[in-house]
Amino acid sequence: MILERIQKANDIKQVPFEELEILAEEIRDFLLQKISRTGGHLASNLGVVELTMAMHLCFQLPEDKMIWDVGHQSYTHKILTGRKDGFDDLRKYGGMSGFPKRKESDCDAFDTGHSSTSISAGIGYVKARELLKKDHAVISVIGDGSLTGGMAYEALNNASQLKSNFIIVLNDNNMSISENVGGMSSYLNGLRTAPVYTGLKKGVEHTLSRLPVAGERMVSQLKKTKSSIKQLLVPGMLFEDMGITYLGPVDGHNIRALCKAFQEAKKVDHAVLLHVITKKGKGYLPAERYPSLFHGTGPFDLATGKPLSGKNGKSYTELFGETMLELAKEEENLAAITAAMADGTGLVPFRKLYPERFFDVGIAEQHAVTFAAALAAGGVKPVFAVYSSFLQRGYDQVIHDVCLQDLPVCFCIDRAGLVGSDGETHQGIFDLSYLSHIPNMTVLSPKNGQELKDMIRFAVALNHPVAVRYPRGQAFMGYEEFHEPIVYGKSETIYEEEDIAIVSAGHMFETAAEVRRQLVEQRYHCSLINARFIKPFDEERIRELAKKHTFLVTIEENVKNGGFGQQVQSFVKAERLPMEVLVCALPDEYVEHGNVDILRREEGLSPETIVQKIISAYEE
Ligand SMILES: Cc1ncc(C[n+]2csc(CCOP(=O)(O)OP(=O)(O)O)c2C)c(N)n1
């Protein structure tokens, strides 16, 4: 095995050129063997094997800085920098991250996870190099999907002013997670077929120049003008006109061609964009055929490509998707928006049935929020389905464009709380804090799957800004007998006793119910309340609880700072209610990757740890 000779960064440079293709196959085999067992990002990684190898052949690590946009495609980079063994514990608690991490290796120049940051980060490294008079290379690798994100354009705008080398690799596989969308995608499509154009234009040029006098004039005229014809003669005009040299397109599976292109790119004394064409899922037929399914996958059977774990019940995501179909039938004005996450948010059936009311805006959360605001101002009922951690991108737009104008935009916030194996960048643990302090915003969170459906209906009818937050994975279906209609600002009481009152926020209800069960087993008296509304929370109910309870426990899967419990706690204090408050929430830390049950135990949110905390505080 050639792969065995790769033990650390730069070892690949010792592999003879004729063996590199075999090494590429070995890496693909390795990725397939490992990811089919652990799960992870497959299709994107299979697509960049040769590209990553060429980068490692042409640059020196850790001196040169490689920045991977999103970072989900950095597996070959990890293999080539001595982290092969980490793949047995990929994305497991305490194991190797699925994204670049500076703390994991000095070959990881910059942490990523959210898209479209790599060009900005690259420019930062270039400027630091200039200021500190260093001479290493800086290479940012960005996908065509990530090039739909606003930050990438802000950075390109700045990159054009650089006065020293900066290599931007555009890894173009014509796919985001789903089909890529938008004008830039169409533009790149044009460039991808450039060889045809070039061949054609060469022919035209040749024919014209053979015509006496007039023909020559026409050729030089053609070359001077910035007309669409010149676009055909010089691919990448958009970048060239901005002051960024365009090289390509290059076959991203041809190591020799890639190395040649990198040597050319190194000679440029400003920003250069190298357009590389790759195939998502390359080398594994099921992933080539269904790149969206194999973008991120759980463990699967290598022979068939079928998932290993069977499906139990419906996920919150599916229930959201179903409710959207029901509502779309009833409400002609309902529209659904996604920022490149139609699959992940459950909007694929909606896209199929109501294409004219479905908007995939690309990886553009900020734009999605403002676009939704104006849809609402124009009389449409927009629902923006978005992951909690990605809505962080649209924070100002939620305040400035939606809530300030009190516009009826409904945010359906998926992947709220701990998400597990994607780790720190993807944990949805800040939304209760970043939404609860915005005037005009209402925040709800359901205890189970049925309540999610009721809440979405309620939210769409509300006519004000509203967010419904729910977690990743299978929906909890317990306590379905408790389904009083949702009343604005009102909580739901499940058990009414005395002494201890537990108020749970959203999906932590399942944990809260188990905590209560264990307390009751130990002969404590304990009420259980489902908050339903995080903002405004049910102040009246908290006042009532103080009459019969001396101890109030809040449980939420959000950081403590600015979260649900802290707000309840400050209310209890301000009202001088005679209750001690214990806030069970996540600490002021980033939570790493791993199984959610393990993470909850480690972060103090498992039923057992909460019971212990309650008993020791209550008995004090
Ligand atoms: C801000 C943000 N929104 C959404 C995502 C989810 N996401 C991860 S990868 C991806 C598609 C990226 O496409 P591309 O850059 O072309 O990379 P490819 O996987 O095709 O190689 C998306 C939408 C994200 N990581 N960050």
Ligand as a Chemical Component Dictionary entry (heavy atoms), coordinates in Angstrom:
data_LIG
# 
_chem_comp.id                   LIG 
_chem_comp.type                 NON-POLYMER 
_chem_comp.pdbx_formal_charge   1 
_chem_comp.three_letter_code    LIG 
# 
loop_
_chem_comp_atom.comp_id 
_chem_comp_atom.atom_id 
_chem_comp_atom.alt_atom_id 
_chem_comp_atom.type_symbol 
_chem_comp_atom.charge 
_chem_comp_atom.model_Cartn_x 
_chem_comp_atom.model_Cartn_y 
_chem_comp_atom.model_Cartn_z 
_chem_comp_atom.pdbx_ordinal 
LIG C1  C1  C 0 -23.834 29.326 6.394  1  
LIG C2  C2  C 0 -24.062 27.901 5.993  2  
LIG N1  N1  N 0 -25.252 27.524 5.480  3  
LIG C3  C3  C 0 -25.464 26.248 5.124  4  
LIG C4  C4  C 0 -24.487 25.311 5.268  5  
LIG C5  C5  C 0 -24.760 23.837 4.941  6  
LIG N2  N2  N 1 -23.914 23.365 3.847  7  
LIG C6  C6  C 0 -22.815 22.627 4.078  8  
LIG S1  S1  S 0 -22.008 22.221 2.702  9  
LIG C7  C7  C 0 -23.149 22.977 1.738  10 
LIG C8  C8  C 0 -23.010 22.953 0.245  11 
LIG C9  C9  C 0 -21.683 23.451 -0.173 12 
LIG O1  O1  O 0 -21.546 23.318 -1.544 13 
LIG P1  P1  P 0 -20.117 23.508 -2.176 14 
LIG O2  O2  O 0 -19.428 24.666 -1.561 15 
LIG O3  O3  O 0 -20.285 23.544 -3.643 16 
LIG O4  O4  O 0 -19.313 22.234 -1.718 17 
LIG P2  P2  P 0 -19.466 20.708 -2.216 18 
LIG O5  O5  O 0 -20.052 19.971 -1.058 19 
LIG O6  O6  O 0 -20.336 20.678 -3.425 20 
LIG O7  O7  O 0 -18.088 20.276 -2.490 21 
LIG C10 C10 C 0 -24.151 23.559 2.510  22 
LIG C11 C11 C 0 -25.325 24.277 1.989  23 
LIG C12 C12 C 0 -23.265 25.729 5.823  24 
LIG N3  N3  N 0 -22.262 24.887 6.053  25 
LIG N4  N4  N 0 -23.076 27.023 6.160  26 
# 
loop_
_chem_comp_bond.comp_id 
_chem_comp_bond.atom_id_1 
_chem_comp_bond.atom_id_2 
_chem_comp_bond.value_order 
_chem_comp_bond.pdbx_ordinal 
LIG C1  C2  SING 1  
LIG C2  N1  SING 2  
LIG C2  N4  DOUB 3  
LIG N1  C3  DOUB 4  
LIG C3  C4  SING 5  
LIG C4  C5  SING 6  
LIG C4  C12 DOUB 7  
LIG C5  N2  SING 8  
LIG N2  C6  DOUB 9  
LIG N2  C10 SING 10 
LIG C6  S1  SING 11 
LIG S1  C7  SING 12 
LIG C7  C8  SING 13 
LIG C7  C10 DOUB 14 
LIG C8  C9  SING 15 
LIG C9  O1  SING 16 
LIG O1  P1  SING 17 
LIG P1  O2  DOUB 18 
LIG P1  O3  SING 19 
LIG P1  O4  SING 20 
LIG O4  P2  SING 21 
LIG P2  O5  DOUB 22 
LIG P2  O6  SING 23 
LIG P2  O7  SING 24 
LIG C10 C11 SING 25 
LIG C12 N3  SING 26 
LIG C12 N4  SING 27 
# 
